[in-house]
Amino acid sequence: MPYPLRLACLLLVLLSLTACANHQGALHNAPPPPGLADALDKAINQMVEDFPELTQQGPMITASFINVEGVGRTAPFDRIAAELSAAALARAGVPVREVLLDGGQLIEISVDAGLLTRQVRYLGNRPDAQSLLMGTYALGHDHLYLALRVVELRSDRFLASRGLTLPLDGNLRQLLHAR
């Protein structure tokens, strides 16, 4: 092989290796996925953008998020996710009242009664609450799956909903540790 051709091949190999090294560095330096607060903020903003009438739905209250594996299992995540969501709703212009319900107070399994318990329906008859932000979640192997929905208290009608998925990291796993 002539010298200029060998030199060109060597130069091509070196450029290829440099490109691989730069690609590997780009993957290593990629920004981390959004954390819980950022993901909930984005989901709430998207929900308000998709359903702008939420800002006119009167006072909203929030409930601790519910683990789909059982209402009796509580974790720090349940409360902090609700608090972060309430803060995001307020920033998005939705009137929010400082009433945080325990997730176990919400669901009533009855064909005639609808989704919400009588205790929660009572809140809907008060002037300081017209809607409720509910959240349920399920823990997968590598991800946490969340479903957010806003329900009108008087009718159980869904006003808005949003789903999101978060990669599980050490902080999120710690928050999900049942107490």
N, C-alpha and C positions, 0 to 999 in steps of 0.2 A: 504494500500500500504506500503510495507516495506521501512524502512528508506533509505537504499542505492538506491532504485529505485526512491524515491522522490528526493533525492539529485542529482541523474543523470538527472532527468527531469528538475529540477531547473537550473542546470548547462547548459543544452541544451537550455533552454529558454533564459538565460543570454547571451550565446554565439550568439544566433539568434538576440537578441536586439542589441548587440554590432556590429554585421555585418550590420544591418540596419542603425545604426548610422554612421558607416564608409561609407556606400554606399551613404547616404544622404550628408555627408560631401564631398565626392568625386564629387558629382553633383554640389554642391555649389562652390567648388574650381576649377571647370573645367575652362580652359582658355576661354576667350571670343572669339566669332567668329571673323574672320579677318575683319579689317576695310576696308574702300574704297581703300586706297593706297595699302595695302597688297593684296587685292583681284584683283585689276587691274594689279598689278605687276605679280602675279601668272598667270593670264589669258594671259597677253602679252607674258610671258615666255613660256607658253604652246603653244601659237599660233606660236611663232618663232620656237619652237621645232618641232611642227607638220608640219610647212611650212618653212624649213630652207632657201629656196630661197628668203625669204623676205630681208635677209641681203644683197642680190645682186640686189635689185629692185631700186637702186638709191635713190635719195632724196625723203623722204616722208614728207607730211604735215599732219596736223591734223585739225579736225573741232570740234567745240563745239558740244556736244552730243545733240540729238534731242529727245524731249518728244513726244511719239507717239500720245498724245492727241492733239497736234497742234504745228506747227513750231513757231507761234507767242508767245507762252508762254516760257519765259526764267526764269531760276533759277541759283543761284550760282553753283549748281551741274554741269550744262552744261559745264561751262568753266573749273572748277577744275578737272573734270573727264578727259577732253581732255588733260589738262596739265600733269596730273599724268600719263596718257597713253603714251604721247610723251616722258616723262622722262624714263618710263619703256622700251619703244622701243629703245631709245638711249643706255640704259644700256645693252640691249640684243644684241647690235651690229648693229642695223638698222640705216642707216643715216637719220636723221630728220632735217628738216629746220624749222626755227622760223617763220612760217606763220600759224596763227591760224584763221581759217574761222569761221564766224558765221554760225550756223546750218541752218539758213534760206536762206543762199546763195547756198545751195547744191542741193536741190531737185527740179526737173522740172517735172511736170506732163504732159507728152506728149508721145504719142505712138511712134513717129518717133525719138525723140531726145534722148531716153535712160534715164538713171537715173540722170545724173549730169547736172547742168546748163551750159550755154555757158561760164559764168564767170569762173567757175571751170575748164572747158575744156581748157580755155585760159591758166590757170596755168599749165596744162599738156603739153602745147607746149613750155613752158619755160624750160631751162636746170636745174633749181633748184627744180623741182618737177616732179616726175614720178608716184607717188602713193599717196593715201589719206587714212588716218584712219578715219573711220566714226563710230559713236556710236548712237544707239537709246535705249531708255529705257521706261519702263512702271512701274507704281506704283501700286502694289497690296495692299492687306489689311495688310499683315505682312512682305512682301518682295518687293525688287526692282529687276526687271528683266532687264538685260542689254544684248545687242547684239553688238559685235564689229566686224568690217569687214574692210579689206584693199582692196581698189579698185584701179585698174590701171586707171590712168586719161585718157589715149588716147582711151581706149576701153570699159570702164565700167566693165571690167572683174574682178570678185572677185578673189583675190589672197590668202586670208586667212580669216577665221572667227572664232569667239568664243562667246559662250554665258555664262553668269554667273548670279547667284542669290545671293542677299545679304539680310540678315535680317534687317528690319528697326529698327534703334535705334534713339535716340534723335538727335544725330549729323547729321545723314543722312537725317532725316526728316527736319531739319533746312536748310540744303543745298538744299533740293528739294522745299522749299517754293518759289513759283513763285513771281517774282518782277514785 
